[in-house]
């Protein structure tokens, strides 16, 4: 499978500030669908709020555009005097690649991003749109790449790495497995080792892709294992809001110390921009960034899919909001019935 980003991008919209320079700035890219519009805009806001003395250029690759999203990005660009570019992607060429209810076609946009920026810039920070910044990213501006293709952060723990090693039939992964929501990429090395083509070839092979529960993340771990350097977990501190349902400890001791994190990654189907998540302590980092941004008046998002309705119901019951929990569960059941 061959990928040519320059032909896949159908439209490009750039919101320039007047006072930005190309020298000494960090390029940050996102690959999203419309479900992550609010998350992406707040993610950008949080980086700018926490890094007022640094310069960035943001790049958002998406398969759908909306007037509201464009308007919000224009506001961000003007308020923070930063450079934001939107790229409308034709994803038809990716349509045969595997997807799941949690991993949509947008997860493959990181390959388009790496291809598009090759020979334009030397390095790029790719982050997921459900990541919020609470500290300085200054260190990322000057990290030396040497021979490694990317800087990454480990995913979960050694028990999980071993499970991935068994599932993917690759013993070396038992010593480390990274989360692909944070990739500081050496674009020249990425191209030199032909990562895009190798990844897409693996994903296009049904005999091999049936092992991939985490799709491109699994593939990138197989391809990049001995070609990455690991950063402190503070650059991709994962937290799941659904932990609130699993653990009953009122002191929230199951949560990582998010106060020490620089980038907080909200994994799982419940996101901090969902209405049923706002009361939790771990969601406040997102809520605070939103309140300080031009997006503060935008409403949080209600449940629309069956999965979201199921989790919304569980959280409402957990919060002792029994009536709304029951209503949401009824909506979930109706959604499942109509789908079948």
Phi and psi in degrees as a GROMACS rama.xvg file:
@    title "Ramachandran Plot"
@    xaxis  label "Phi"
@    yaxis  label "Psi"
@TYPE xy
-105.773  139.183  UNK-2
-123.722  123.564  UNK-3
-123.876  99.7337  UNK-4
-61.255  -33.1381  UNK-5
-65.628  -23.3393  UNK-6
-97.5177  -15.9236  UNK-7
-82.7294  -26.7245  UNK-8
-79.9956  115.921  UNK-9
-89.1069  -26.8157  UNK-10
-154.182  146.763  UNK-11
-134.968  126.418  UNK-12
-125.602  123.514  UNK-13
-117.55  132.444  UNK-14
-107.725  105.011  UNK-15
-93.8455  147.526  UNK-16
-97.8427  166.165  UNK-17
-84.0301  -21.4895  UNK-18
-114.562  23.3942  UNK-19
-95.6798  143.682  UNK-20
-119.887  157.215  UNK-21
-82.1969  -16.3291  UNK-22
-77.1301  137.467  UNK-23
54.2447  47.6052  UNK-24
-123.048  156.494  UNK-25
-105.069  125.445  UNK-26
-86.6639  125.559  UNK-27
-121.896  131.045  UNK-28
-123.232  148.725  UNK-29
-127.587  146.756  UNK-30
-121.4  113.634  UNK-31
-139.55  162.387  UNK-32
-111.206  -175.456  UNK-33
-65.926  -19.7061  UNK-34
-68.7023  -14.4623  UNK-35
-113.453  14.1745  UNK-36
-58.7361  -51.1883  UNK-37
-66.0132  -43.8326  UNK-38
-58.7985  -43.2524  UNK-39
-64.5659  -45.0571  UNK-40
-63.2993  -40.1319  UNK-41
-72.4355  -34.6608  UNK-42
-59.4488  -46.2897  UNK-43
-61.4175  -44.9317  UNK-44
-57.1394  -44.2428  UNK-45
-64.1215  -37.5804  UNK-46
-64.4639  -44.0203  UNK-47
-70.3266  -36.6024  UNK-48
-64.6191  -38.9825  UNK-49
-88.8547  -3.8537  UNK-50
-139.173  56.9357  UNK-51
-66.4909  -19.5256  UNK-52
-97.3687  5.32721  UNK-53
-118.884  157.57  UNK-54
-110.512  137.782  UNK-55
-133.467  158.183  UNK-56
-130.51  122.776  UNK-57
-103.278  141.636  UNK-58
-132.49  122.693  UNK-59
-119.304  116.613  UNK-60
-102.907  124.06  UNK-61
-145.871  156.972  UNK-62
-99.9131  9.50586  UNK-63
-152.325  141.194  UNK-64
-121.343  146.845  UNK-65
-133.966  151.249  UNK-66
-62.5966  -39.0559  UNK-67
-64.0256  -41.4525  UNK-68
-65.4378  -43.7362  UNK-69
-61.8655  -41.4692  UNK-70
-61.5906  -42.613  UNK-71
-66.1071  -39.2268  UNK-72
-67.2  -36.0395  UNK-73
-63.9663  -40.9289  UNK-74
-61.6481  -44.3409  UNK-75
-60.6191  -45.8034  UNK-76
-60.4975  -43.0135  UNK-77
-72.1195  -42.9719  UNK-78
-67.6428  -40.4693  UNK-79
-100.915  1.60008  UNK-80
52.1965  55.0173  UNK-81
-130.243  166.331  UNK-82
-100.516  120.671  UNK-83
-129.183  129.666  UNK-84
-124.636  133.396  UNK-85
-101.952  136.977  UNK-86
-124.839  118.785  UNK-87
-87.199  119.807  UNK-88
-100.951  135.622  UNK-89
-87.3052  105.506  UNK-90
-92.9569  9.64431  UNK-91
-57.9957  -38.7505  UNK-92
-67.7685  -14.8052  UNK-93
-100.726  -1.63534  UNK-94
-65.5526  -20.9044  UNK-95
-88.5517  -5.63636  UNK-96
-75.3852  150.968  UNK-97
-66.1748  144.763  UNK-98
-136.99  165.002  UNK-99
-134.402  179.498  UNK-100
-67.3636  -23.9165  UNK-101
-99.9649  -18.4092  UNK-102
-121.405  99.5406  UNK-103
-87.9685  179.775  UNK-104
-58.6792  -24.6928  UNK-105
-63.944  -20.2788  UNK-106
-63.0655  -22.2881  UNK-107
-88.2374  -3.22263  UNK-108
-64.6606  -21.4666  UNK-109
-63.1029  -26.4696  UNK-110
-72.8784  -39.2077  UNK-111
-62.4749  -42.0726  UNK-112
-61.2701  -48.1491  UNK-113
-62.4831  -37.0936  UNK-114
-71.1952  -42.5  UNK-115
-63.6822  -39.8407  UNK-116
-89.7484  -3.99373  UNK-117
-62.2221  131.74  UNK-118
72.5934  0.805535  UNK-119
-96.8191  -43.2895  UNK-120
-139.695  165.392  UNK-121
-90.045  -33.0269  UNK-122
-141.036  158.957  UNK-123
-151.164  139.106  UNK-124
-98.955  115.258  UNK-125
-98.7143  128.3  UNK-126
-135.436  151.39  UNK-127
-70.1446  154.207  UNK-128
-78.405  -4.28353  UNK-129
-99.782  30.376  UNK-130
-112.314  132.161  UNK-131
-114.945  136.393  UNK-132
-97.1071  134.44  UNK-133
-127.659  8.06784  UNK-134
-154.765  -171.739  UNK-135
-78.0099  136.831  UNK-136
-102.518  15.126  UNK-137
-55.3089  -38.6886  UNK-138
-59.2442  -32.9809  UNK-139
-69.3722  -18.4081  UNK-140
-70.1358  -28.3218  UNK-141
-123.625  7.72883  UNK-142
-61.6613  129.14  UNK-143
-80.2766  133.562  UNK-144
-83.072  -38.809  UNK-145
56.6225  -121.406  UNK-146
-100.235  -2.94078  UNK-147
-79.8233  151.396  UNK-148
-83.9525  -31.8913  UNK-149
-156.431  157.052  UNK-150
-98.9172  135.357  UNK-151
-138.674  177.859  UNK-152
-132.806  138.976  UNK-153
-61.9358  152.86  UNK-154
-102.909  125.56  UNK-155
55.4377  -122.199  UNK-156
-141.847  -178.078  UNK-157
-63.5107  -31.0259  UNK-158
-63.0405  -42.6512  UNK-159
-67.199  -41.0442  UNK-160
-58.1241  -43.044  UNK-161
-65.395  -38.6302  UNK-162
-62.5305  -40.5057  UNK-163
-65.8359  -39.6228  UNK-164
-61.2198  -42.0992  UNK-165
-68.3768  -47.1068  UNK-166
-61.6527  -39.5599  UNK-167
-93.928  1.68887  UNK-168
54.5252  46.8452  UNK-169
-141.287  100.133  UNK-170
-61.9298  -29.2773  UNK-171
-63.2362  -22.9218  UNK-172
-71.7773  -13.2092  UNK-173
-68.0799  -15.2854  UNK-174
-93.6015  -15.7338  UNK-175
-178.297  147.562  UNK-176
-149.63  127.037  UNK-177
-102.955  159.604  UNK-178
-92.2544  126.33  UNK-179
-82.5842  8.06426  UNK-180
-74.2855  -11.7481  UNK-181
-133.433  116.698  UNK-182
-138.448  108.85  UNK-183
-92.2816  105.24  UNK-184
-101.625  131.831  UNK-185
-84.9564  98.3035  UNK-186
-64.414  -34.2889  UNK-187
-66.5906  -43.6643  UNK-188
-69.1955  -37.7158  UNK-189
-56.2375  -44.1864  UNK-190
-72.0122  -40.4412  UNK-191
-58.2769  -39.9798  UNK-192
-90.5987  6.40196  UNK-193
55.1361  44.8871  UNK-194
-63.2451  -42.4885  UNK-195
-56.737  -54.1763  UNK-196
-63.3156  -40.7828  UNK-197
-64.4904  -40.9154  UNK-198
-66.1437  -46.6242  UNK-199
-67.2603  -32.2024  UNK-200
-64.3983  -44.0737  UNK-201
-64.1398  -44.2006  UNK-202
-68.1261  -26.7782  UNK-203
-82.924  -11.6432  UNK-204
-90.8414  108.881  UNK-205
-61.8469  -30.1279  UNK-206
-68.5878  -32.1851  UNK-207
-90.7764  -39.5084  UNK-208
-69.2475  -17.6075  UNK-209
-65.9001  -17.3895  UNK-210
-82.9326  -15.4473  UNK-211
-88.8974  100.275  UNK-212
-83.486  -24.5446  UNK-213
-113.155  21.6195  UNK-214
47.1086  -118.224  UNK-215
-64.3186  -26.1902  UNK-216
-64.5748  -43.8458  UNK-217
-59.7572  -46.8768  UNK-218
-62.5466  -44.2791  UNK-219
-65.3216  -33.7693  UNK-220
-65.6603  -38.277  UNK-221
-67.2062  -39.3171  UNK-222
-82.8373  -31.2124  UNK-223
-106.866  3.4216  UNK-224
-45.6693  -52.343  UNK-225
-96.9642  16.184  UNK-226
-124.632  20.6417  UNK-227
-124.973  159.622  UNK-228
-119.035  144.88  UNK-229
-99.6389  135.058  UNK-230
-101.247  164.863  UNK-231
-57.8683  145.736  UNK-232
-60.7104  -15.1162  UNK-233
-61.3673  -18.5462  UNK-234
-88.9029  -2.34695  UNK-235
-161.552  63.7926  UNK-236
-81.6723  108.236  UNK-237
-84.0719  142.933  UNK-238
-148.489  138.695  UNK-239
-109.735  125.766  UNK-240
-65.0665  -25.3871  UNK-241
-71.7813  -9.30638  UNK-242
-58.3518  -27.3964  UNK-243
-58.7599  -28.5283  UNK-244
-83.5562  -28.2099  UNK-245
-85.9665  -36.6759  UNK-246
-111.458  135.879  UNK-247
-105.099  4.1868  UNK-248
-66.7881  116.637  UNK-249
-66.6205  -20.0894  UNK-250
-84.2008  -0.829344  UNK-251
55.2727  37.5622  UNK-252
-71.3253  -13.0997  UNK-253
-72.9365  -18.2933  UNK-254
-78.4702  142.498  UNK-255
-67.2086  162.606  UNK-256
-76.8335  92.2358  UNK-257
-71.1194  -19.3053  UNK-258
-65.1483  -21.6842  UNK-259
-93.7133  -5.50861  UNK-260
-80.3222  150.469  UNK-261
-100.593  -40.1597  UNK-262
-123.992  117.731  UNK-263
-100.899  123.776  UNK-264
-109.705  113.383  UNK-265
-87.1213  92.1999  UNK-266
-83.0057  164.55  UNK-267
91.653  168.69  UNK-268
-73.2481  -23.646  UNK-269
-89.0161  122.8  UNK-270
-110.558  160.089  UNK-271
-68.9388  -11.3857  UNK-272
-90.8445  3.69849  UNK-273
-86.1274  142.865  UNK-274
-59.9516  -33.0969  UNK-275
-82.5463  0.603249  UNK-276
-104.831  -12.385  UNK-277
-65.204  -23.7475  UNK-278
-80.7231  -12.9512  UNK-279
-79.9708  146.743  UNK-280
-58.792  -42.2425  UNK-281
-66.6485  -21.7967  UNK-282
-82.036  -11.1213  UNK-283
-67.8045  -25.2437  UNK-284
-63.5017  -40.0499  UNK-285
-68.7272  -48.084  UNK-286
-59.2697  -41.5893  UNK-287
-64.2379  -42.4878  UNK-288
-64.5549  -41.1381  UNK-289
-62.1235  -42.9764  UNK-290
-66.0073  -26.5349  UNK-291
-89.5415  -3.63034  UNK-292
-103.887  171.912  UNK-293
-66.8279  -5.5068  UNK-294
-95.3727  9.25826  UNK-295
-59.7443  -27.1999  UNK-296
-87.3994  -7.21423  UNK-297
-71.1738  134.573  UNK-298
-72.7778  152.079  UNK-299
-70.2366  163.805  UNK-300
-95.5531  136.005  UNK-301
-81.075  171.023  UNK-302
-72.2374  133.314  UNK-303
-124.926  -33.8556  UNK-304
-93.5472  166.205  UNK-305
-61.9078  -41.8583  UNK-306
-61.3831  -44.8933  UNK-307
-63.8436  -40.8507  UNK-308
-64.214  -36.5062  UNK-309
-64.2853  -45.7367  UNK-310
-72.46  -35.8736  UNK-311
-59.4424  -44.1023  UNK-312
-61.5908  -45.1054  UNK-313
-61.3482  -43.3298  UNK-314
-68.0791  -39.9689  UNK-315
-61.8524  -41.4685  UNK-316
-66.6275  -39.7699  UNK-317
-62.4062  -33.4677  UNK-318
-85.7161  3.62657  UNK-319
65.1688  26.6679  UNK-320
-97.9559  71.8778  UNK-321
-66.0477  -40.2825  UNK-322
-62.953  -50.4747  UNK-323
-67.3595  -29.0127  UNK-324
-65.7421  -42.2476  UNK-325
-66.0086  -44.1843  UNK-326
-58.5681  -44.4939  UNK-327
-65.5854  -35.4452  UNK-328
-67.6991  -37.7949  UNK-329
-62.6773  -44.0773  UNK-330
-61.8638  -38.6911  UNK-331
-61.6497  -46.8538  UNK-332
-62.9279  -40.2355  UNK-333
-65.3277  -39.3642  UNK-334
-62.6436  -43.216  UNK-335
-65.1115  -40.3467  UNK-336
-64.333  -45.0907  UNK-337
-68.3693  -29.4181  UNK-338
-70.0862  -36.3421  UNK-339
